Amino acid sequence: MSVLTIRLTEEKHERLKQLAKSRNISLNKLMDELSTIALAEFDTYNRYRARAESGNPEEALKILDRLDDGL
């Protein structure tokens, strides 16, 4: 396990502590959960970009036309 030190404003630190308290979890657990969400978003974006780059724009437009026509 790694240790990470970050610099936050006092206000942000207090707000994060309040958020953690409202969820009945530690600040450490909150940061772990938030980082998991950020990484999931990052992975989703990268998968989307990879699929978009390998896609065929003409085929995609045909599919959209079929949807417009009610299949």
N, CA, C and O atoms as a GROMACS GRO file, in nm:
protein
  284
    1MET      N    1   0.085  -0.117   0.000
    1MET     CA    2   0.000   0.000   0.000
    1MET      C    3   0.090   0.123   0.000
    1MET      O    4   0.196   0.124   0.061
    2SER      N    5   0.045   0.227  -0.070
    2SER     CA    6   0.122   0.350  -0.080
    2SER      C    7   0.060   0.460   0.004
    2SER      O    8  -0.057   0.455   0.042
    3VAL      N    9   0.142   0.559   0.033
    3VAL     CA   10   0.097   0.677   0.106
    3VAL      C   11   0.106   0.794   0.010
    3VAL      O   12   0.206   0.809  -0.061
    4LEU      N   13   0.004   0.878   0.008
    4LEU     CA   14   0.000   0.994  -0.080
    4LEU      C   15  -0.027   1.118   0.004
    4LEU      O   16  -0.121   1.122   0.083
    5THR      N   17   0.056   1.218  -0.012
    5THR     CA   18   0.037   1.345   0.057
    5THR      C   19  -0.010   1.446  -0.046
    5THR      O   20   0.053   1.464  -0.150
    6ILE      N   21  -0.121   1.514  -0.015
    6ILE     CA   22  -0.171   1.617  -0.106
    6ILE      C   23  -0.189   1.747  -0.029
    6ILE      O   24  -0.207   1.748   0.092
    7ARG      N   25  -0.185   1.856  -0.103
    7ARG     CA   26  -0.207   1.987  -0.043
    7ARG      C   27  -0.346   2.035  -0.082
    7ARG      O   28  -0.381   2.039  -0.200
    8LEU      N   29  -0.425   2.070   0.019
    8LEU     CA   30  -0.559   2.121  -0.002
    8LEU      C   31  -0.576   2.248   0.080
    8LEU      O   32  -0.507   2.269   0.180
    9THR      N   33  -0.669   2.331   0.038
    9THR     CA   34  -0.703   2.444   0.122
    9THR      C   35  -0.772   2.391   0.247
    9THR      O   36  -0.828   2.281   0.247
   10GLU      N   37  -0.767   2.468   0.352
   10GLU     CA   38  -0.834   2.428   0.476
   10GLU      C   39  -0.983   2.407   0.452
   10GLU      O   40  -1.043   2.313   0.504
   11GLU      N   41  -1.041   2.497   0.373
   11GLU     CA   42  -1.185   2.487   0.346
   11GLU      C   43  -1.219   2.355   0.277
   11GLU      O   44  -1.314   2.287   0.315
   12LYS      N   45  -1.142   2.320   0.175
   12LYS     CA   46  -1.168   2.195   0.104
   12LYS      C   47  -1.147   2.075   0.196
   12LYS      O   48  -1.225   1.979   0.192
   13HIS      N   49  -1.044   2.079   0.276
   13HIS     CA   50  -1.018   1.972   0.370
   13HIS      C   51  -1.136   1.953   0.466
   13HIS      O   52  -1.179   1.841   0.490
   14GLU      N   53  -1.186   2.062   0.520
   14GLU     CA   54  -1.300   2.055   0.611
   14GLU      C   55  -1.424   2.000   0.542
   14GLU      O   56  -1.497   1.919   0.598
   15ARG      N   57  -1.447   2.045   0.420
   15ARG     CA   58  -1.564   1.996   0.345
   15ARG      C   59  -1.554   1.847   0.316
   15ARG      O   60  -1.653   1.774   0.324
   16LEU      N   61  -1.434   1.801   0.284
   16LEU     CA   62  -1.415   1.658   0.260
   16LEU      C   63  -1.435   1.578   0.388
   16LEU      O   64  -1.491   1.468   0.384
   17LYS      N   65  -1.389   1.631   0.500
   17LYS     CA   66  -1.412   1.563   0.628
   17LYS      C   67  -1.562   1.556   0.657
   17LYS      O   68  -1.610   1.453   0.705
   18GLN      N   69  -1.635   1.662   0.629
   18GLN     CA   70  -1.780   1.661   0.650
   18GLN      C   71  -1.848   1.558   0.560
   18GLN      O   72  -1.939   1.487   0.602
   19LEU      N   73  -1.803   1.552   0.436
   19LEU     CA   74  -1.859   1.454   0.342
   19LEU      C   75  -1.834   1.312   0.392
   19LEU      O   76  -1.925   1.229   0.393
   20ALA      N   77  -1.713   1.285   0.434
   20ALA     CA   78  -1.681   1.152   0.486
   20ALA      C   79  -1.768   1.120   0.608
   20ALA      O   80  -1.821   1.010   0.620
   21LYS      N   81  -1.781   1.216   0.697
   21LYS     CA   82  -1.861   1.196   0.818
   21LYS      C   83  -2.006   1.168   0.781
   21LYS      O   84  -2.070   1.082   0.842
   22SER      N   85  -2.059   1.241   0.681
   22SER     CA   86  -2.199   1.220   0.642
   22SER      C   87  -2.221   1.081   0.583
   22SER      O   88  -2.333   1.029   0.585
   23ARG      N   89  -2.116   1.021   0.530
   23ARG     CA   90  -2.125   0.886   0.475
   23ARG      C   91  -2.081   0.779   0.575
   23ARG      O   92  -2.080   0.660   0.545
   24ASN      N   93  -2.046   0.825   0.694
   24ASN     CA   94  -2.000   0.732   0.800
   24ASN      C   95  -1.878   0.651   0.757
   24ASN      O   96  -1.868   0.532   0.785
   25ILE      N   97  -1.786   0.718   0.689
   25ILE     CA   98  -1.661   0.654   0.650
   25ILE      C   99  -1.546   0.747   0.687
   25ILE      O  100  -1.566   0.865   0.715
   26SER      N  101  -1.427   0.693   0.686
   26SER     CA  102  -1.309   0.775   0.716
   26SER      C  103  -1.274   0.860   0.595
   26SER      O  104  -1.316   0.833   0.483
   27LEU      N  105  -1.197   0.963   0.620
   27LEU     CA  106  -1.149   1.048   0.511
   27LEU      C  107  -1.063   0.965   0.416
   27LEU      O  108  -1.068   0.986   0.294
   28ASN      N  109  -0.986   0.874   0.469
   28ASN     CA  110  -0.903   0.786   0.386
   28ASN      C  111  -0.991   0.703   0.292
   28ASN      O  112  -0.962   0.692   0.173
   29LYS      N  113  -1.098   0.645   0.346
   29LYS     CA  114  -1.190   0.564   0.264
   29LYS      C  115  -1.258   0.650   0.159
   29LYS      O  116  -1.276   0.606   0.046
   30LEU      N  117  -1.296   0.772   0.195
   30LEU     CA  118  -1.358   0.863   0.099
   30LEU      C  119  -1.264   0.890  -0.018
   30LEU      O  120  -1.305   0.883  -0.134
   31MET      N  121  -1.139   0.919   0.012
   31MET     CA  122  -1.042   0.947  -0.093
   31MET      C  123  -1.019   0.823  -0.181
   31MET      O  124  -1.000   0.835  -0.302
   32ASP      N  125  -1.021   0.706  -0.120
   32ASP     CA  126  -1.008   0.582  -0.196
   32ASP      C  127  -1.126   0.567  -0.291
   32ASP      O  128  -1.108   0.532  -0.408
   33GLU      N  129  -1.248   0.593  -0.243
   33GLU     CA  130  -1.366   0.582  -0.327
   33GLU      C  131  -1.365   0.684  -0.439
   33GLU      O  132  -1.398   0.652  -0.553
   34LEU      N  133  -1.326   0.808  -0.408
   34LEU     CA  134  -1.321   0.911  -0.511
   34LEU      C  135  -1.217   0.880  -0.618
   34LEU      O  136  -1.239   0.905  -0.736
   35SER      N  137  -1.104   0.824  -0.577
   35SER     CA  138  -1.002   0.789  -0.675
   35SER      C  139  -1.048   0.672  -0.762
   35SER      O  140  -1.015   0.666  -0.881
   36THR      N  141  -1.125   0.580  -0.706
   36THR     CA  142  -1.180   0.469  -0.783
   36THR      C  143  -1.275   0.521  -0.890
   36THR      O  144  -1.272   0.474  -1.004
   37ILE      N  145  -1.359   0.618  -0.854
   37ILE     CA  146  -1.452   0.677  -0.951
   37ILE      C  147  -1.374   0.748  -1.062
   37ILE      O  148  -1.407   0.733  -1.180
   38ALA      N  149  -1.273   0.824  -1.026
   38ALA     CA  150  -1.193   0.896  -1.125
   38ALA      C  151  -1.125   0.798  -1.221
   38ALA      O  152  -1.121   0.823  -1.342
   39LEU      N  153  -1.072   0.689  -1.170
   39LEU     CA  154  -1.006   0.590  -1.255
   39LEU      C  155  -1.106   0.518  -1.345
   39LEU      O  156  -1.074   0.488  -1.461
   40ALA      N  157  -1.225   0.490  -1.295
   40ALA     CA  158  -1.328   0.427  -1.378
   40ALA      C  159  -1.368   0.519  -1.493
   40ALA      O  160  -1.385   0.474  -1.606
   41GLU      N  161  -1.382   0.649  -1.464
   41GLU     CA  162  -1.414   0.745  -1.570
   41GLU      C  163  -1.301   0.752  -1.673
   41GLU      O  164  -1.326   0.757  -1.794
   42PHE      N  165  -1.178   0.751  -1.626
   42PHE     CA  166  -1.061   0.754  -1.715
   42PHE      C  167  -1.058   0.630  -1.805
   42PHE      O  168  -1.036   0.641  -1.925
   43ASP      N  169  -1.080   0.513  -1.746
   43ASP     CA  170  -1.080   0.389  -1.823
   43ASP      C  171  -1.194   0.388  -1.925
   43ASP      O  172  -1.174   0.346  -2.039
   44THR      N  173  -1.312   0.434  -1.886
   44THR     CA  174  -1.426   0.440  -1.977
   44THR      C  175  -1.396   0.531  -2.094
   44THR      O  176  -1.424   0.496  -2.209
   45TYR      N  177  -1.340   0.647  -2.067
   45TYR     CA  178  -1.305   0.741  -2.173
   45TYR      C  179  -1.204   0.679  -2.270
   45TYR      O  180  -1.219   0.690  -2.392
   46ASN      N  181  -1.103   0.613  -2.216
   46ASN     CA  182  -1.001   0.552  -2.302
   46ASN      C  183  -1.059   0.439  -2.386
   46ASN      O  184  -1.022   0.425  -2.503
   47ARG      N  185  -1.150   0.359  -2.330
   47ARG     CA  186  -1.214   0.253  -2.408
   47ARG      C  187  -1.299   0.314  -2.519
   47ARG      O  188  -1.298   0.266  -2.632
   48TYR      N  189  -1.372   0.420  -2.486
   48TYR     CA  190  -1.455   0.487  -2.586
   48TYR      C  191  -1.369   0.540  -2.701
   48TYR      O  192  -1.401   0.519  -2.818
   49ARG      N  193  -1.258   0.608  -2.666
   49ARG     CA  194  -1.170   0.664  -2.770
   49ARG      C  195  -1.112   0.553  -2.858
   49ARG      O  196  -1.105   0.569  -2.980
   50ALA      N  197  -1.072   0.442  -2.798
   50ALA     CA  198  -1.015   0.332  -2.875
   50ALA      C  199  -1.119   0.274  -2.971
   50ALA      O  200  -1.088   0.244  -3.086
   51ARG      N  201  -1.243   0.258  -2.922
   51ARG     CA  202  -1.348   0.205  -3.008
   51ARG      C  203  -1.384   0.304  -3.119
   51ARG      O  204  -1.409   0.265  -3.233
   52ALA      N  205  -1.386   0.432  -3.084
   52ALA     CA  206  -1.420   0.535  -3.183
   52ALA      C  207  -1.316   0.538  -3.294
   52ALA      O  208  -1.349   0.554  -3.411
   53GLU      N  209  -1.191   0.523  -3.258
   53GLU     CA  210  -1.083   0.526  -3.358
   53GLU      C  211  -1.086   0.405  -3.450
   53GLU      O  212  -1.041   0.413  -3.564
   54SER      N  213  -1.139   0.294  -3.401
   54SER     CA  214  -1.143   0.174  -3.484
   54SER      C  215  -1.276   0.160  -3.558
   54SER      O  216  -1.294   0.065  -3.635
   55GLY      N  217  -1.368   0.252  -3.535
   55GLY     CA  218  -1.500   0.244  -3.596
   55GLY      C  219  -1.502   0.291  -3.740
   55GLY      O  220  -1.406   0.346  -3.793
   56ASN      N  221  -1.617   0.267  -3.802
   56ASN     CA  222  -1.639   0.305  -3.940
   56ASN      C  223  -1.749   0.412  -3.942
   56ASN      O  224  -1.865   0.382  -3.915
   57PRO      N  225  -1.713   0.537  -3.973
   57PRO     CA  226  -1.812   0.645  -3.969
   57PRO      C  227  -1.932   0.621  -4.062
   57PRO      O  228  -2.044   0.656  -4.026
   58GLU      N  229  -1.909   0.564  -4.178
   58GLU     CA  230  -2.019   0.540  -4.271
   58GLU      C  231  -2.119   0.440  -4.213
   58GLU      O  232  -2.240   0.459  -4.224
   59GLU      N  233  -2.069   0.334  -4.151
   59GLU     CA  234  -2.157   0.235  -4.089
   59GLU      C  235  -2.235   0.296  -3.973
   59GLU      O  236  -2.353   0.268  -3.954
   60ALA      N  237  -2.168   0.381  -3.896
   60ALA     CA  238  -2.235   0.446  -3.784
   60ALA      C  239  -2.349   0.534  -3.833
   60ALA      O  240  -2.457   0.536  -3.774
   61LEU      N  241  -2.327   0.607  -3.940
   61LEU     CA  242  -2.432   0.692  -3.995
   61LEU      C  243  -2.549   0.610  -4.049
   61LEU      O  244  -2.664   0.652  -4.037
   62LYS      N  245  -2.520   0.494  -4.108
   62LYS     CA  246  -2.627   0.405  -4.155
   62LYS      C  247  -2.713   0.358  -4.038
   62LYS      O  248  -2.836   0.353  -4.048
   63ILE      N  249  -2.649   0.324  -3.928
   63ILE     CA  250  -2.723   0.280  -3.809
   63ILE      C  251  -2.811   0.394  -3.757
   63ILE      O  252  -2.927   0.372  -3.721
   64LEU      N  253  -2.756   0.513  -3.752
   64LEU     CA  254  -2.835   0.628  -3.706
   64LEU      C  255  -2.952   0.656  -3.800
   64LEU      O  256  -3.061   0.690  -3.754
   65ASP      N  257  -2.931   0.640  -3.930
   65ASP     CA  258  -3.041   0.658  -4.026
   65ASP      C  259  -3.151   0.555  -4.002
   65ASP      O  260  -3.269   0.587  -4.010
   66ARG      N  261  -3.112   0.432  -3.972
   66ARG     CA  262  -3.212   0.328  -3.942
   66ARG      C  263  -3.291   0.362  -3.817
   66ARG      O  264  -3.412   0.339  -3.811
   67LEU      N  265  -3.222   0.417  -3.718
   67LEU     CA  266  -3.294   0.458  -3.597
   67LEU      C  267  -3.392   0.570  -3.626
   67LEU      O  268  -3.503   0.570  -3.574
   68ASP      N  269  -3.351   0.665  -3.710
   68ASP     CA  270  -3.441   0.774  -3.749
   68ASP      C  271  -3.564   0.722  -3.822
   68ASP      O  272  -3.673   0.778  -3.810
   69ASP      N  273  -3.544   0.615  -3.898
   69ASP     CA  274  -3.655   0.557  -3.976
   69ASP      C  275  -3.741   0.463  -3.893
   69ASP      O  276  -3.836   0.404  -3.945
   70GLY      N  277  -3.710   0.448  -3.767
   70GLY     CA  278  -3.786   0.358  -3.680
   70GLY      C  279  -3.753   0.212  -3.701
   70GLY      O  280  -3.836   0.125  -3.677
   71LEU      N  281  -3.631   0.186  -3.746
   71LEU     CA  282  -3.580   0.051  -3.774
   71LEU      C  283  -3.664  -0.007  -3.884
   71LEU      O  284  -3.641  -0.121  -3.925
   0.00000   0.00000   0.00000
